[in-house]
Structure formats: structure tokens, C-alpha cells
Amino acid sequence: MNPPHPQAQLFNSASADAYRRLVGDGAALVARHVAAVRGPFTGVEPRALEREFAPIDLDAPLGDADAALDELSRVYLRDAVWFHHPRYLAHLNCPVVLPALLGETVLAAVNSSLDTWDQSAGATLVERRLIEWTAGRIGLGPHADGVFTSGGTQSNLQALLIARDEALGGDLTPLPRLRILASDAAHFSVVKSARLLGMGTGAAIAVDTDDRRRMDPAALERALERCRRAGELPAAVVATAGTTDFGSIDPLPAIADVCARHGVRLHVDAAYGCGLLVSSTRRHRLDGIERADSVTVDFHKSFFQPISSSALLVRDTAVLRHAGHHADYLNPRRMAERGIPNQVDKSLQTTRRFDALKLWLTLRVTGADGVGALFDSVLDLAAEGHALLARDPRFRVVVEPQLSTLVFRWQPPHAPGDASLVDAANLHAREALAASGAAVVAGTVVDGRHHLKFTLLNPETTVADLAAVLDLLDAHATAYLAADQAA
């Protein structure tokens, strides 16, 4: 079939009706797949799916949107990983709310770019209001500011860029002596950012954690003192409000006290724990976050937003200048002098999607209390899940959750004494479960041993779901050991 004339594919007033039909067809296809989902994943192997792609010739268009959607159904939707399914229990991916999906539809079509006022106008003000709202929820004070980002990694990178440049004051001479301190359970983006910012991976110092996998303030104090004695320059301390593995929240008030005594910037990575900002029952778990110099939040984790929706907040708007640069063709300095709100003056990105619209519509339709109720429900589930694991002799749970992550290990009383064999059984159980398509769980290494992990972000998941998945994991691990012993 010959493809349609290229100009007929442009979105404009002449194609508005075609756009409505096309988007409707796409939405109908997704809805059919979602309605038919029986598990979070089909278990397809990479090589099997690669065979579906092999005959596709991208230089030979299908010429028809219906045909393209049929092909998409086969190569993507059929084997997609569905985060909305109650037995998707793996990574920090959440089901999404309908107002946010509405926002995606609108922002994709209008295609505003959030770099300059003359490309975004109202979109700029929507983002600025949401930044103001979030900073207010955190309690950063009257001079707070921020910008939306692609995710927590970018937010952390910009926060540490600010910390680096604030510490250096324009003089690059001390760069090799700069240090970033974070707990040994902090996100890998801290180490990655240190490398990208020219400090080297060795600049990131891991601070010991306590038995709840939270940064130990006394250990932080000792680490800062060692830095001073060695002639090193601490640029920032990164506290975590919701570690990826354990959902642990570092003791923010005590850490803020240590930072204040040593005159070091405090950045709080609350990419995961930011949902507590709208919790009606657990907001106190973030006490101390208001003392941070900067904060990372990921709305696409605990605010039930589609990827991507994240932001960096700062206590003092002046520090955002470290990401700024003025170009005559885009954001000349005279615009800033006139008070023209160009978001590119604050961002590491230039062209940038209007991702703030999704959160805006969510708050205008569902409300902050509604989002908080959803997050509270998964925290309630995590507490019930911990109790379930604690009384199950087949598993050993690592810590009681502060958020919604449960790390545990299959190790029943009859398990062999060979820890490496138990490691292999845990690895096999996770992989076999995913291959079956019945559920998807995560895995990690704790104290050198393989563990399993439930990351709970779906309010539709029940304790019965958790119990059923535990039974499946036990069956796969037991079968693995039986086969090993028979070999």
C-alpha cells in the first residue's frame, strides 16, 4: 500500500478530525489489551521477541495506521510489562491515574516546549505553580524554587552540580578534593553524578547505615571529620528519603544537625518518599526535610504519574544560576532583566516536555488528598506484607519497611547449609516466576547474599496476592533444589 501524502500526516486544523479518530483507535487498542491482561508479563524471551522484529523493514512503510497498530500490537503491546497488574511487584513503577493520561494526550498534541516563554506561555506558569506548591509542601521557605526534570537521576545530578559550584565558588583548583557523602544504601546516581561532574567516582563516600538501613548520623559525623583532616572538601551530604532497596528514610533531623555543624549543603533524595508529602497519616516521616538545601521528588513513583514526571526543588532560587546560560537566539540576558519567565534559565535541558500538565490535572481532578490516600494504601499493604513474611518460616525478611518495599530471602528451615546453593535457589525462583508470567518480583544483594524484593506501589494489590506469590516463589525454589539434588 502506498503511504499517504506526508502533509496529510501533519497535525493542524485540516487534520483535526483524523487526529481524533487516530488517537481514539490507539486508545481503543490499549484498552483492549489492558482488559485482556491476565498477568503482568508474558515471560517472552529476548531472542523470541527479536525474531518478530527481524522482518520489519523501516524503509518500507505500511502506509496505513491500522496496519501499523496491528504490528505494534504484536511487537510491543502483546508482551508489554503491565505495571497496573496487582502482581507486578518489582521495580519503582506505579500504575497511573486517568487524569494524568488525559494530560499526556493534551501535552503530546500541543507539543509545548518548556524552555522559553514564547514557546509555552501558560505551560510555564503551570509548572511554576506546581514548583511553588511542592516547595510549600516540603517547607523550603519564601525563596524556594525549582524545575521539572526527566527523573531522579537528573534531579540529583543538578543538585550536586549546584553543590559543586557553590563549594568551588568559580575556582576549579579544589575540584579533586571535593567529596559527596551519602549512605551505602543511597541511589547509584550519586556515584554516577560525581563522575559526570568531574569529581571522579572516588569522590562519593559511602556512610555506614544502621540495622534499619538508614544513614548513621554518628558515622556521618566521623566521615566529615576524616574529610577535614585529610584536606578534603565536603560539597554536600545526600540523605535519602526512600532508598531503592529498602524504602528506608534516613534520620533527616539528625543529619541536618550534622550538616549545620559542619557547614555542608544537605540534599535530600526523596524520589521515592515524596508521596509522604500528601499522606494524611505519615507525613511526619519526612520531618527534617524542610531543612534541606535541595530536594529531589519523583511524581512518577509515588504520585501515580506516567513517566516522566520529576522535579528538583531548592531553598534559594539564586543557586539555579549554576545551570543557566544565556544565548541571543533563545534566552538573551535582557529577557531575564525584564522578568520574562524562561524555564531554560533553570534547567539542564533545553527542549523539554510539558510533563507538569499531568500532575496539574491530577491535582485538579483527584486532589492531593486523593493521591495521598492511594499512597497510604500501599504503605498499609507493606505493613501487612511485613507481618505476613515475619510469621512465614520459609522466608527471612530484612527490615520493617518505612515505605512500601519488602526485602526478603527464601531460606526455610530445611534449606541446605550451603549459602551459595540457597542463593541460586532464590535467583532461580525469581527468574522462573517471571518466565511463567504469573508475577514479577525484584531481586537485590544484601550483605553479599541474593534476596528477593516486593516493591509495592499498586493500591489494587492485596495481601492475598502477596501470599500467592510467596507460595509460587517457594515452589520454584523448592523444585530447583530437588532438581539439583537429583542431578
C-alpha positions in Angstrom: 0.0 0.0 0.0 1.3 3.5 -0.9 1.8 5.7 2.1 -0.4 8.8 2.4 0.9 12.2 1.3 3.3 13.4 4.0 1.5 16.7 4.5 -1.7 14.8 5.3 0.1 13.5 8.4 0.7 16.9 9.9 -1.5 17.8 12.9 -3.3 21.0 12.2 -6.9 22.3 11.7 -7.3 20.3 8.5 -6.4 17.1 10.2 -8.2 17.6 13.5 -10.9 15.0 12.7 -8.3 12.5 11.5 -6.4 13.1 14.8 -9.4 12.5 16.9 -10.1 9.2 15.1 -6.5 8.1 15.2 -6.0 8.8 18.9 -9.3 7.1 19.6 -8.1 4.0 17.7 -4.9 3.9 19.6 -6.7 4.3 22.9 -9.1 1.6 22.0 -6.3 -0.8 21.2 -4.6 -0.2 24.5 -7.9 -0.5 26.3 -8.5 -3.9 24.7 -5.0 -5.1 25.7 -5.5 -3.9 29.3 -8.9 -5.5 29.6 -7.4 -8.8 28.5 -4.3 -8.8 30.7 -4.1 -11.9 32.9 -0.6 -11.4 34.3 2.0 -8.6 34.5 4.2 -10.2 31.8 4.1 -12.9 29.2 7.6 -14.2 30.1 8.7 -13.8 26.5 12.5 -14.4 25.9 14.6 -11.7 24.3 15.5 -13.9 21.3 11.9 -14.9 20.7 10.8 -11.3 20.5 13.7 -10.3 18.4 12.5 -12.7 15.8 9.3 -10.6 15.5 11.4 -7.6 14.6 13.7 -9.3 12.1 11.4 -9.0 9.1 10.4 -5.4 9.7 11.8 -3.0 7.1 11.7 0.6 8.3 12.3 1.8 4.8 9.1 0.2 3.6 6.2 2.0 5.4 2.9 0.1 5.9 1.0 3.1 4.5 -1.9 2.6 6.9 -2.3 3.4 10.6 -4.5 0.4 11.2 -1.7 -1.9 9.9 0.8 -0.1 12.0 -1.3 -0.6 15.1 -1.7 -4.3 14.3 2.1 -4.6 14.0 2.5 -2.6 17.2 0.2 -5.0 19.0 2.4 -7.9 18.0 5.8 -6.4 18.7 5.1 -4.3 21.8 1.7 -4.5 23.5 1.3 -8.2 23.5 4.5 -8.6 25.5 4.5 -5.4 27.4 5.2 -5.4 31.1 2.0 -4.1 32.7 2.6 -2.1 35.9 -1.1 -1.8 36.6 -1.4 -5.5 37.3 -1.6 -6.3 41.0 1.1 -8.9 40.8 3.7 -6.6 39.3 5.9 -6.3 42.4 9.3 -5.5 41.0 10.6 -2.0 40.4 9.6 1.5 41.4 7.0 1.7 38.7 3.4 2.7 39.6 0.1 2.3 38.0 -1.1 5.7 36.6 -4.2 7.7 37.2 -6.6 8.7 34.5 -6.2 12.5 34.7 -2.5 12.1 34.1 -3.2 10.1 31.0 -5.5 12.8 29.8 -2.6 15.2 30.4 -0.3 13.1 28.2 -2.8 13.2 25.4 -3.1 17.0 25.6 0.6 17.8 26.0 1.7 15.4 23.2 -0.6 17.1 20.7 0.1 20.7 21.6 3.8 19.9 22.0 4.8 22.9 24.1 8.5 23.2 24.9 9.2 24.3 28.4 12.3 26.2 27.6 11.2 29.7 26.8 8.1 31.8 27.4 7.4 32.4 23.8 7.1 28.6 23.3 5.0 27.8 26.3 3.2 30.7 28.0 0.5 29.1 30.2 2.5 25.9 30.4 5.4 27.9 32.0 3.0 29.2 34.7 1.5 25.8 35.3 5.0 24.4 36.0 5.9 27.3 38.2 2.8 27.0 40.3 3.4 23.3 40.8 7.0 24.0 41.9 5.7 26.6 44.3 3.1 24.1 45.6 5.7 21.3 46.1 8.2 23.6 47.8 5.4 24.7 50.1 4.6 21.1 50.9 8.2 20.5 51.8 8.5 23.7 53.7 11.5 25.2 52.0 10.6 28.8 52.6 9.8 32.0 50.7 12.9 32.0 48.4 12.4 28.4 47.2 12.3 27.5 43.5 12.9 24.5 41.2 12.3 23.0 37.9 10.8 19.8 36.4 13.3 17.2 35.3 13.3 13.8 33.4 13.7 11.9 36.7 15.5 11.4 39.9 18.9 10.9 38.3 18.8 14.2 36.5 17.4 15.9 39.7 20.3 14.5 41.7 22.8 15.5 39.0 21.7 19.1 39.0 21.6 19.2 42.8 25.2 18.0 43.0 26.2 20.4 40.2 24.9 23.2 42.4 26.7 21.8 45.4 29.9 21.5 43.4 29.8 25.1 42.1 28.7 26.5 45.4 31.6 24.8 47.1 34.1 25.9 44.4 33.0 29.5 44.0 34.3 29.6 40.5 37.7 28.2 41.4 38.3 24.8 39.9 41.6 24.2 41.8 39.9 22.3 44.7 37.9 20.1 42.3 39.9 16.9 43.0 39.4 17.4 46.8 35.6 17.7 46.6 33.6 14.9 48.3 29.9 13.9 48.3 28.7 11.8 51.3 25.7 9.5 51.1 24.7 6.3 52.8 25.8 3.0 51.4 22.1 2.4 50.5 21.8 5.6 48.5 20.9 5.6 44.8 23.6 4.8 42.3 23.1 8.2 40.7 25.1 9.8 43.5 28.3 8.0 42.4 27.4 8.5 38.7 26.9 12.2 39.2 30.2 12.6 40.9 31.9 11.1 37.9 29.9 13.2 35.4 30.7 16.3 37.3 34.5 15.7 37.1 35.0 14.7 40.7 35.6 11.0 40.0 33.8 8.0 41.4 36.1 8.1 44.4 34.6 11.4 45.4 31.4 9.7 46.6 32.0 8.5 50.1 29.7 5.8 51.4 28.5 6.4 55.0 27.6 3.4 57.2 23.9 2.6 57.9 22.2 1.2 61.0 20.3 -2.0 61.3 17.3 -0.4 59.5 19.5 0.5 56.5 19.4 4.2 57.4 22.3 6.5 57.4 24.0 6.6 60.8 24.4 10.3 61.8 27.4 9.4 64.1 29.1 7.7 61.2 28.4 10.8 59.0 30.0 13.0 61.7 33.1 10.8 61.7 33.3 10.8 57.9 33.1 14.6 57.7 35.8 14.9 60.3 38.0 12.5 58.4 37.5 14.6 55.3 38.6 17.7 57.1 41.7 16.1 58.5 42.6 14.8 55.0 42.3 18.2 53.5 39.2 17.2 51.5 36.3 19.5 50.9 32.8 18.1 51.5 30.5 19.7 48.9 27.2 18.0 50.0 25.6 15.3 52.1 22.9 13.3 50.3 20.3 12.0 52.6 17.7 9.5 51.2 14.0 9.6 51.9 13.2 6.2 50.5 16.1 4.0 49.4 15.6 2.0 46.3 16.3 -1.4 48.0 14.7 -0.9 51.4 12.5 2.2 51.3 14.5 3.4 54.3 14.3 7.1 55.3 17.5 8.5 56.7 17.1 10.3 60.1 16.7 13.7 58.5 16.7 16.0 61.6 19.9 14.4 63.0 21.6 14.6 59.6 20.5 18.2 59.2 22.1 19.0 62.6 25.4 17.4 61.5 25.4 19.3 58.2 24.7 22.6 60.1 27.6 22.0 62.5 30.0 21.3 59.5 28.6 24.0 57.2 27.8 21.4 54.5 24.9 21.5 52.0 22.2 19.0 52.5 20.5 17.4 49.6 17.5 15.0 50.2 16.8 12.4 47.6 13.1 11.9 48.1 12.4 10.5 44.7 10.6 7.6 46.3 9.4 9.0 49.6 7.9 12.2 48.2 4.4 10.6 48.3 4.5 11.2 52.0 4.1 14.9 51.3 0.4 14.2 50.6 -0.1 11.4 53.2 -2.7 12.1 55.8 -1.2 9.6 58.2 2.6 9.5 57.7 3.8 13.0 56.7 5.8 13.1 59.9 8.2 10.6 58.5 9.6 13.4 56.3 10.2 15.7 59.3 13.5 17.5 58.8 13.2 17.6 55.0 12.3 21.3 55.3 15.9 21.9 56.4 17.4 20.7 53.1 19.1 22.9 50.6 17.7 20.9 47.8 15.2 18.1 47.3 14.6 15.5 44.6 11.0 14.3 44.0 9.7 11.8 41.5 6.0 12.2 40.9 6.2 9.1 38.6 6.9 6.9 41.6 4.5 7.8 44.5 2.1 10.3 42.9 0.9 7.7 40.3 2.1 9.7 37.3 3.3 8.4 33.9 7.0 8.6 33.2 8.4 11.1 33.2 7.4 13.5 36.0 10.1 14.6 38.4 11.4 17.8 39.9 14.3 19.4 41.7 13.4 21.9 44.5 15.9 24.3 46.0 15.7 26.5 49.1 17.3 29.5 47.4 16.4 30.4 43.8 19.7 32.0 43.3 21.6 28.7 43.1 19.7 27.7 40.0 22.0 30.1 38.1 24.6 27.3 38.0 22.5 25.6 35.3 21.9 28.8 33.4 23.3 30.2 30.2 22.1 33.0 28.0 22.0 32.7 24.2 21.0 35.6 22.0 18.8 33.2 19.8 17.0 31.7 22.7 17.0 33.5 26.1 19.1 36.7 25.9 20.0 38.2 29.2 17.7 41.2 28.5 14.7 38.8 28.9 15.8 37.9 32.5 16.3 41.6 33.2 12.7 42.2 32.0 11.4 39.4 34.2 10.4 37.1 31.3 10.0 33.6 32.8 12.2 31.4 30.7 12.4 28.0 32.3 15.6 27.1 30.4 17.4 29.6 32.7 16.9 27.0 35.5 17.2 23.7 33.7 19.9 21.3 32.4 17.6 20.6 29.5 16.7 22.9 26.6 13.7 21.4 24.7 11.6 19.9 27.4 8.1 18.3 27.5 5.2 19.8 29.4 5.3 17.0 31.9 3.9 19.2 34.7 0.5 19.1 33.0 -0.1 15.5 34.1 0.3 16.4 37.8 -1.7 19.6 37.4 -4.7 17.7 36.0 -4.3 15.0 38.7 -4.4 17.6 41.5 -7.3 19.5 39.8 -9.4 16.3 39.4 -8.3 13.8 42.1 -6.8 16.2 44.6 -3.7 15.9 46.8 -5.7 14.1 49.5 -6.8 11.5 46.9 -3.2 10.9 45.8 -2.2 10.7 49.4 -4.9 8.1 50.1 -3.6 5.9 47.3 0.0 6.1 48.6 -1.2 5.4 52.2 -2.9 2.3 51.0 0.3 0.8 49.6 2.1 1.7 52.8 -0.6 -0.1 54.8 -0.1 -3.1 52.4 3.6 -3.1 53.1 3.0 -3.3 56.8 0.7 -6.2 56.3 3.2 -7.8 54.0 5.9 -7.5 56.5 3.8 -9.2 59.1 3.0 -12.0 56.6 6.7 -12.6 55.9 7.7 -12.3 59.6 5.5 -15.3 60.5 6.3 -17.4 57.4 9.2 -19.8 58.3 10.1 -20.2 54.6 11.3 -16.6 54.3 13.5 -14.2 56.3 12.6 -10.5 55.9 15.4 -8.0 56.3 13.8 -4.8 57.8 10.5 -3.5 58.7 9.5 -1.0 55.9 9.2 2.7 56.3 7.7 2.9 52.9 6.5 0.1 50.6 9.5 -2.1 49.9 10.0 -5.6 51.4 13.3 -7.3 51.0 13.4 -11.0 52.0 15.2 -14.3 51.3 13.8 -17.8 50.7 15.5 -19.8 53.4 13.3 -22.3 55.0 14.4 -24.5 58.0 15.1 -27.4 55.7 17.3 -25.3 53.3 20.8 -26.6 52.8 23.6 -25.1 54.8 25.4 -24.1 51.6 24.5 -20.4 51.3 25.6 -20.3 47.6 23.0 -23.0 46.8 20.3 -21.0 48.6 21.5 -18.0 46.6 21.0 -20.0 43.4 17.5 -21.1 44.5 16.5 -17.5 45.1 17.8 -16.4 41.7 16.0 -19.3 40.0 12.8 -18.6 41.8 12.7 -15.0 40.6 13.6 -15.9 37.0 11.1 -18.8 36.8 8.3 -16.7 38.2 8.9 -14.0 35.6 9.1 -16.6 32.8 5.8 -18.1 33.9 4.1 -14.7 33.6 2.3 -15.1 36.9 4.1 -12.3 38.7 7.2 -10.2 38.6 9.3 -9.5 41.6 12.7 -7.8 42.0 16.0 -9.0 43.4 19.0 -7.5 45.1 22.1 -8.4 47.1 22.2 -7.9 50.8 25.4 -8.5 52.8 26.7 -10.5 49.8 23.7 -12.8 49.5 20.9 -12.8 46.9 17.5 -11.7 48.2 14.0 -11.1 46.7 12.1 -7.9 46.8 8.5 -6.7 46.7 8.2 -3.1 45.6 4.6 -2.2 46.4 3.1 0.7 44.5 -0.3 -0.6 43.4 -3.3 0.1 45.6 -5.1 -2.8 43.9 -2.6 -5.4 45.2 -3.8 -7.4 48.2 -2.3 -9.4 51.0 -3.8 -12.5 49.2 -1.7 -11.5 46.1 1.4 -11.4 48.2 0.7 -14.7 49.8 0.1 -16.3 46.5 3.3 -15.0 45.1 5.2 -16.3 48.1 3.8 -19.7 47.5 4.9 -19.6 43.9 8.4 -18.5 44.8 8.6 -21.3 47.4 7.5 -23.8 44.8 10.1 -22.7 42.2 12.9 -22.6 44.8 12.0 -26.0 46.2 11.8 -27.5 42.7 15.2 -26.1 41.9 16.8 -27.7 45.0 15.1 -31.0 44.2 16.5 -31.0 40.7 19.9 -30.1 42.0 19.9 -32.9 44.5 18.7 -35.4 41.8 21.4 -34.4 39.4 
